[in-house]
Amino acid sequence: MKKRYVCSFIAVSAAAALFAGCGTASPGTEAGTPETTSEQAVPEQGASEKTVIRFQTWNPGEGDPAKDLEAAFEEAHPDIDVQFVYMPYTDHVEKLKVDLAAGDAADVYGVQTGAMYKEFRDFEEDLTPYMQKEYGEDWTSAFNEYAMTLLKAEDGKYYGLPLGLTYSGTAWANMKIMDKYGLGVPASYDDLLKASAVLRENGEYPLAIGAKDDWINIDTFFNIATDINSEKFYAALEGQASFTDPEIVQALQIWQSCFTEGIFQDGALGVGMYNDTTDMYQKEGSIPMILNGSWACGAFTEKDEQTYAVYNSEDSHHEVFLIDWNGDGKRAPVGEAVDVSLAINSQSPNKDAAWSFVDWMIHDGAEILVNKYLAYCPARTDMKLNVEGLSENGQACLDYIVENGATNVAGYREMAYPELKEEIQTELKELAIGDITPEAAAEAIEAASRAQER
């Protein structure tokens, strides 16, 4: 069936009062308001004989991935018409709050492990019996073990199924620019400090971050804190240790120093990651270094003329790397996340069709997203990672990501405590502005931690 596409961009900030807490974007992904708008498939007249379901998400994004998924699914399921509704993460969350409360939300929607997954629990269908019926009692063994621990609810049930895995904490270097000034890949904070000074002296950006977006700030702070002491940091997140511990205060101090000592670019708090900062790195090739997670490796598969030239021209070369923030000689570990999980709206009148879509997405759809677009790393243990047409440079970056994902994971990327997360976000921005000391920020976060219901 032919379709026409219309733009859909919806921001619903007033909805926040309907639910406690508010998620922020993350990656692979995501936060902020990109310049591009989304495409929502709208069936033409005559489609009433099909079951129509809506799939709302912030990731996978608009454009070719959504079109490929839609075409492939409807070829396999000609009796179901799926409408993709894409919007930036924050808008996606806020619209869900309104639509779920009104009983008019999408049949299937993307959720993120952590606070969002827990927040929407009353509107998430239990998918455990679906998977047991289809794949037997041992169905979880077909998925990455850690991913399933993130999705297993307190009652032992599963209300979301994973599309793929991503890893936070990595940085990226455009070696075409770094080589121009005789700079190698920075291995430590001191290396970053020296490289940033050289780049600034030559009119270049230092390490770029879109600090307007809370998700990248959280990712970076987590990376710093887990490099210093991951066990202690995660204990603090779970209320079993104090954020005022000197090693966590040290992490807050390093975060603040990235702004005060010029490692991050001037005005970083005024720009977002997507698409302000990422376009400069991925499309323009105009900045030498950027903080972004494993999902940024997908840029090697992009076919648009600008990105292709930046990543796949004869003289292009990129490196993905991890930073030794505290100078102990060990690179920081990564955070692991189920980047997007699929939930079925428990109020949906089309649960059978919604399940057919979810089941197809975690199998055939995930194959497309992983091995054609490199949107994620595999969440299924039976999926072979074999990305179409990936360059030698792209494969080397992917190998680095996979190796760290197998041997160098600190823990989860997304915490399940919305109020604590909000306080950490606030204090990180206060530190960046210089309005608070690391010690005072630690006290404020610890107070929020003690008040957080777990």
Secondary structure, DSSP 8 states (H G I E B T S, - for coil): --EEEEEE----GGGGGGSSS-----SSS--S--SS-EEEEEE-TT-TTSEEEEEEESSS-TTHHHHHHHHHHHHH-TTEEEEEEE--HHHHHHHHHHHHHHT---SEEEE-TTHHHHHTGGGB---HHHHHHHH-TTGGGGB-HHHHHHHB-TTS-BS-EEEEEEEE--EEEEHHHHHHTT-----BHHHHHHHHHHHHHTT---EE--TTSHHHHHHHHHHHHHHHHHHHHHHHHTTSS-TTSHHHHHHHHHHHHHHHTTSB-TTGGG--IIIIIHIIIIIS---SEEE--GGGGGGGG--SHHHHHHHHSTT--EEEE--BSSSSS----EEEEEEEEEEEBTT-S-HHHHHHHHHHIIIIIHHHHHHTT--SB-SBTT-----TT--HHHHHHHHHHHHHHHH-EEEESS-S-HHHHHHHHHHHHHHHHTSS-HHHHHHHHHHHHHH---
